[in-house]
Amino acid sequence: MKSVFIGHFRPTQDEFTQLWDESIFAIDANVLLNLYRYSSDTREELEKALNEIKDKVFITHQAAKEFLKNRLNVTAGQADEYKKTISSINNVLATLSSSDRHPFLPDSELPKLKEYAGNLIFILEKQQKLLLAKLTDDEILDFVEKLFDGKTGRPFSNEKLIEIAKEGEERYQRETPPGYKDNKKDSLNDPYRKYGDLIVWHQILEHAATHAKSVIFITDDKKDDWWLEQSGKTIAPRPELIEEFHEKTKQKFWMYTVDRFIQESAKISKSTVSSEVIEEIIKVSMDINESNLRELPSIEVYQDPFDSPVDEWQGGFLIVHLNRPMRYATGTGKFHPKFSTIPEFNVKLVDSPYEDKNMVTLSFGCGTTRDFNVHLRARDTFLEAGNYIFEYTASESIEVEEK
């Protein structure tokens, strides 16, 4: 069965090890652009992981083009964040310095605040200048240039791009991955803009077929036209991609997000990576991909109560669905009908995006006769997006009348 439906079977650990040893690592533009968004420590961790595989890396012409096109905008955008923060500090300082409206600050505290704010602004302005210096003296660009020296793909001809665009129209209508999530991108200045992911895909296919090599694709694109998702949990690359890759190259294909790539790299090199680094990578990824989830609430809660023959006992499932990774979350359920007294209450986690349930810290309680709360957080990092399913039971003592 596996040989027929290759896209639906996750590689074994031995196959993963072989894949890591023998594959070409294709790096997406967003991975490299994130180097401008990370702190120095996190950037160094990613550069270290990329250097570990420097003899096996490859970047498609399309991904390299997108990186070079967008790096200055990303740098300027990050520098603008410093400007906004400095402005916010000055606004707070101005508000607290006012003597004619609330909030008031004791006169003895104001000089301390001004001194601290001044030092903070000095540090932020220094960091902003360092970032803006990258517009002309860019060590990240130097790193990328050196990493991909002789490992950058060739451009497609205009005829080939026209062919891909025509194919893309048909694929996007059928929602065949990748790229169909970009179907509404403005193509006024670039007729191939909405086909960027599809062009990257074709260039990966061509490179793999030419060199008879399997490919691991590192990307921070979280859209579901690349990833198979179930109940909000990222499972694997889309099966269609794995199958198309195998059909056209006779090789294997897999994908990692940046956080998973760094963790796997550390495991293989027998080194460690701090939870702070992983949290920052996830946070940056969340910020970038937030526009895709802008219309969705962070948390959605569903309750599925059991049928109960007596009013003194209630139970059921509470499903807390996270649309994005979060540090902690709370789900609230209702008792129907309400109890006459606060009941004895118990909750257990029955399913989550984690294979190890111990990764989730759970607390719960009911302070009223009407509802209850379930609180969850992950150990040392963010809660993964997806469904967290809890089974709850509540009961109150039945008083027996004396005869």
MOSULWO-V533168 format. One record per residue. N is the residue number from 1. PHI is phi as a letter, one per 40 degrees, with the letter a starting at -180 (* if undefined). NEAR is the number of other C-alpha atoms within 10 Angstrom. Layout:
# MOSULWO-V533168
<<N,PHI,NEAR> <N,PHI,NEAR>>
This chain:
# MOSULWO-V533168
<<1,*,7> <2,c,9> <3,c,8> <4,c,8> <5,b,12> <6,c,16> <7,c,23> <8,b,17> <9,b,13> <10,c,15> <11,c,15> <12,c,9> <13,c,9> <14,c,9> <15,c,11> <16,c,13> <17,c,12> <18,c,12> <19,c,19> <20,c,20> <21,c,11> <22,b,14> <23,c,21> <24,c,26> <25,b,22> <26,c,24> <27,b,22> <28,c,23> <29,c,25> <30,c,20> <31,c,19> <32,c,24> <33,c,21> <34,c,22> <35,d,21> <36,c,22> <37,c,20> <38,c,18> <39,c,13> <40,d,10> <41,c,12> <42,c,21> <43,d,19> <44,c,14> <45,c,17> <46,c,23> <47,c,19> <48,c,15> <49,c,19> <50,c,20> <51,c,14> <52,c,15> <53,b,15> <54,d,17> <55,c,13> <56,b,18> <57,c,21> <58,a,24> <59,b,27> <60,c,25> <61,c,19> <62,c,23> <63,c,24> <64,c,21> <65,c,13> <66,c,16> <67,c,20> <68,c,14> <69,c,12> <70,b,13> <71,c,22> <72,c,17> <73,c,13> <74,c,17> <75,c,21> <76,c,16> <77,c,15> <78,c,17> <79,c,20> <80,c,15> <81,c,12> <82,c,19> <83,c,15> <84,c,11> <85,c,13> <86,c,18> <87,c,13> <88,c,12> <89,c,15> <90,c,16> <91,c,12> <92,c,11> <93,c,16> <94,c,11> <95,c,15> <96,c,18> <97,c,19> <98,c,12> <99,b,11> <100,b,7> <101,a,9> <102,c,9> <103,c,10> <104,b,13> <105,b,14> <106,d,9> <107,d,10> <108,c,8> <109,c,9> <110,c,15> <111,c,12> <112,c,11> <113,c,15> <114,c,16> <115,c,11> <116,c,12> <117,c,17> <118,c,16> <119,c,12> <120,c,14> <121,c,19> <122,d,13> <123,c,11> <124,c,17> <125,c,16> <126,c,13> <127,c,14> <128,c,19> <129,c,12> <130,c,14> <131,c,20> <132,c,19> <133,c,13> <134,c,17> <135,c,14> <136,b,8> <137,b,12> <138,b,14> <139,c,11> <140,c,17> <141,c,19> <142,c,10> <143,c,14> <144,c,16> <145,c,14> <146,c,12> <147,c,20> <148,b,18> <149,c,11> <150,g,10> <151,b,18> <152,b,18> <153,c,18> <154,c,12> <155,c,14> <156,c,15> <157,c,9> <158,c,9> <159,c,9> <160,c,12> <161,c,16> <162,c,14> <163,c,11> <164,c,19> <165,c,20> <166,c,12> <167,c,13> <168,c,24> <169,d,14> <170,c,13> <171,c,17> <172,c,19> <173,c,10> <174,c,10> <175,f,15> <176,c,17> <177,c,22> <178,c,25> <179,h,23> <180,c,24> <181,c,19> <182,c,17> <183,c,16> <184,c,8> <185,c,11> <186,c,12> <187,b,12> <188,c,8> <189,c,7> <190,a,9> <191,c,12> <192,b,19> <193,d,17> <194,c,20> <195,b,27> <196,d,16> <197,c,23> <198,c,24> <199,c,26> <200,d,22> <201,c,20> <202,c,16> <203,c,21> <204,c,23> <205,d,21> <206,c,17> <207,c,22> <208,c,23> <209,c,17> <210,c,10> <211,c,10> <212,f,14> <213,b,19> <214,c,24> <215,b,26> <216,b,22> <217,b,24> <218,b,21> <219,a,20> <220,b,25> <221,c,19> <222,b,16> <223,c,17> <224,c,16> <225,c,22> <226,b,23> <227,b,21> <228,c,17> <229,b,16> <230,b,12> <231,f,15> <232,g,16> <233,c,19> <234,c,18> <235,c,13> <236,a,19> <237,d,22> <238,d,22> <239,d,19> <240,c,19> <241,c,20> <242,c,21> <243,c,20> <244,c,16> <245,c,25> <246,c,18> <247,c,11> <248,c,12> <249,b,20> <250,g,15> <251,b,18> <252,b,21> <253,b,24> <254,a,23> <255,b,21> <256,b,17> <257,c,17> <258,c,23> <259,c,20> <260,c,15> <261,c,19> <262,c,23> <263,c,17> <264,c,15> <265,c,21> <266,c,17> <267,c,12> <268,c,12> <269,c,11> <270,f,8> <271,b,9> <272,b,11> <273,b,14> <274,c,12> <275,c,13> <276,c,13> <277,c,21> <278,c,21> <279,c,17> <280,c,18> <281,c,24> <282,c,22> <283,c,16> <284,c,16> <285,c,22> <286,c,18> <287,c,9> <288,c,15> <289,c,16> <290,c,13> <291,c,10> <292,c,12> <293,b,12> <294,d,9> <295,c,8> <296,c,13> <297,c,11> <298,c,15> <299,b,17> <300,b,14> <301,b,16> <302,b,14> <303,b,17> <304,b,12> <305,c,18> <306,c,13> <307,c,10> <308,b,11> <309,c,8> <310,b,8> <311,c,13> <312,c,17> <313,b,19> <314,b,23> <315,a,19> <316,i,18> <317,b,20> <318,b,24> <319,b,23> <320,b,24> <321,b,22> <322,c,24> <323,c,19> <324,a,20> <325,d,18> <326,a,19> <327,c,14> <328,a,16> <329,a,17> <330,b,16> <331,b,21> <332,b,18> <333,b,21> <334,b,15> <335,c,16> <336,b,12> <337,c,11> <338,c,16> <339,c,19> <340,c,12> <341,b,13> <342,c,17> <343,c,22> <344,c,13> <345,b,16> <346,a,16> <347,b,20> <348,b,15> <349,c,19> <350,b,11> <351,a,15> <352,a,23> <353,c,21> <354,c,16> <355,c,8> <356,c,9> <357,c,14> <358,c,11> <359,c,16> <360,b,22> <361,c,14> <362,b,16> <363,a,14> <364,a,17> <365,i,16> <366,b,19> <367,c,10> <368,b,14> <369,c,17> <370,b,17> <371,a,16> <372,a,18> <373,b,17> <374,b,21> <375,b,16> <376,b,20> <377,a,19> <378,c,19> <379,c,14> <380,g,14> <381,a,19> <382,c,20> <383,c,24> <384,c,23> <385,c,20> <386,h,23> <387,c,22> <388,b,23> <389,b,20> <390,b,19> <391,b,18> <392,b,21> <393,b,17> <394,a,19> <395,a,18> <396,b,17> <397,c,11> <398,c,8> <399,c,6> <400,b,6> <401,c,5> <402,c,4> <403,c,3>>
